[in-house]
Amino acid sequence: MPVLESSHLAEAVAFYGIIVCWWIFGLTFWLRKRPPAAREEKRDGVSLIGLALQAAAYFIVWRFPLQRASFSFGGYTSAAALWGLAFFALALAGVSVWLINSAARHLGKQWGLAARLVEGHALIQDGPYRFVRNPIYTGMFGMLLATGLAAGQWAPLLVAIVLFAIGTTIRIRVEERLLRQAFGTEFDDYARRVPVLIPGIY
C-alpha cells in the first residue's frame, strides 16, 4: 500500500476511532444509573475556574483538526510510524474512557462538577483510586492527548496541555483541601501511598 494511501487510512482509523471513544464516554456517563442525590455539606466554586481551563484545552485540540479536510500526523512518512501512532492514540483513548467511567461509578453520589463534600462523604480508595488519587482527571488528560496526537497539530496540543495542567492543578488543590479538612490523617496516609495523577511520575 502506498505511504500516502496508508497515511489517509491511518488518519481515518484514528479519527473515527477516537470519535467513537468520545461517544462511548458521553453516552455511558450520561446514561449510567445515578444514585439518589446527596445533600451538600460544603462546596468550593473556585474549582469551576479549573474546569473552564480544562474545557478551553479541549476546545483547542478540537478546533484545529475540524478546520482541516482530514487529520494529519505531522509529516510522518513511515507507514509503521503512522499506524503505530494511530493505534497508540486509540489505545490511550480507550483506556481513558474506561478509567473515567470506572472512577465515576466508584464515586457514585459524591461526583460533581464543583469541588464539594456531601452528607456521608467517604474517602474512596478502591477501584482506580488504588492507583491514582484523581483517575477522572487522568482519563481526561488521556483523551486530550489522544485527540491531539491524532490531530497532529503539535503547537495547539502543547498549549492545550499547559492549560489543562493549570486547570487540573486548581481543581485538585481545591478538592484535596476539602478532603484533608474532612478526613485529616486518613487522607494524608492515602496521599502518601497513592500518586496524584500519573503513577510513577506525579
N, C-alpha and C positions, 0 to 999 in steps of 0.2 A: 504494500500500500504506500503510495507517495506520501512524503512527510507532510505536505500541505493538506492532503485529504485526511491523514491521521490527526493533524492538528485540529481541523474542524470537528472531527468526530470526538476527540478528547474534550474539546470545549463544550460540545453538546451534551456529552455524558455528565460532565461536571455541572453544567448549568442546570439541566433538568433534574439531576440527582439532588442537588442542593435545594432547588425549589421544592422537591418532594419532602426533603427533611424539614424545611420551614413549615410546610403544610401539616406534616405529622405533628410537629411540635405545637403548632397553633391549635389544631383540632383536638389532640389528646389532652392538652392543657385546658382548653375551653370546655370540652365535653366530659372531663373527669368528674367522678362523683364527689360533690362538695359536702364537707361536713357541716353541721349546724354552725351558724355564725357565733363567734365568741365575743363577749363584751371586752372592749379595750380598756386596759388599765393605764397605759402610758403610750404616747406617740411622739415621735420626733420628726417633724416635717422637713428638716434640713436634708434628710436622705433623698428627698424628691429632687434636689439640685443634682445629686449624683445620677439619679435616674434620667434626668434631662440630658446630661452629658453622655450617658450610655446610648440614649436614643439618637443623639447627634452623630455619634460614632457609627451606628448602624446606617443612618441616612447617607453618610459619606461613602461607605463601601458599596451601597446600592445605587447611589446617584450616577456614578461614572459608568459602570457597565451597562446600565439601562439606556445610556445615550448612544451606545455602540450597536452595530449590527449583530455582533457576537462577542463572547468573552475572548480574552487574549491571555496567553500565558507568558507575556513579557518577552517575546522574541526567541523562545526556545526553538531549536531546530531538530533536536534528537527526539524521535518518536518515543523512545523509552522514557526520557525525561518528561515529555508531555503526559503520557499515560500514568507515570509514577506520581506526578503532581495531581492529576485528576483523581486517582484513587486515594491518595493521601487526604485530599480535601473532602472527599465523600466519606471516608472512614472517620475523619475528625468530626464532620457534621453529624454522622450517625451516632457516635459515642456521646457527643454533646447533647443531642436531643434526649437520649436515654438518661443521661445524668440529670438534666434539668427536670424531667418529668418524675424520675425516681425521687429526687430531693423534694419536689413539691408534694408528692404523696406522703412522704415521711413527715413533712411539716404539718400537713392537714390544716386545721383551723388557724394555725399560727401564721400561715403565709399571708403576706400583704405587700402592697407596693411601697408603702411608707414603713420606716422602722417603727416597731411597736411591740408592746407586751400585751398579752390578752389574759383574761381570767383563767387560772390554772395553767399558765405557760410552763412548758417543760423544756429542759436543755436537751435537744435531740443530739444523740451521739452514735446512732446506729445507721445502717444503710450507707449511702455515700458519705454521710457525715463522719464515718470512721476514717476516711482518707483525707478529706479537706473540710475546713470549717464552713466554707461558703461554696458548696458544689453548684448551686444555681448560677453564681457568677462565673465559676469555672466553665460551665457549659455555655453560658452566654458569650464568654470570650472565645471559646472554641468555634461557635457559629460565626462570630465576627471574622475570625482568622480564616476559616474555611471559605467563607464568601469572598473575602478579599483576595485569597490565593487564587481562587477560580477566576476572579475578575482580572488578575494580572496587572492591576493598577497599583504599583508599589508605593508611590508618594502618598496618594489618598489613604492607603492602608496604614502607613506609618502614622499619619495624622490621626486616623481613627483609633489606632492602638493607644496613642497618647491620651486622647480624650476619654476613651473607655477606662484607661488606668486611673485617671484622675477621678472620674465619676465613681468607679468601683471603690477606690480608696475612701472617698467621702462616705459612701453607703456602709462600708464595712466598719469604719470607725464609729459611726453613729450607732449602728446595730449592736456592735460588740460592747459599746459603752453601756447600753441598756441591759444587755445580758450580764455584764460584770456587776452592775448595780443589783440585779435580781438574784444572781447565783453566787456571787463572791468567789470564794476559793474553789468551788466546784468548776466554775468556768475557767479560772486561772489554770487549774490542773489540766483541763481539757485543751486549753490553748497551748500548753507546754508540750502536749503529746501529738497534737494534730496541726499540720501546716494551715496557713490561711487560705491559700488559693490553688497552688500547684505543688504537688508532692516533690520533695527534694530540692525545690527552688525557693518557694515563698509560702 
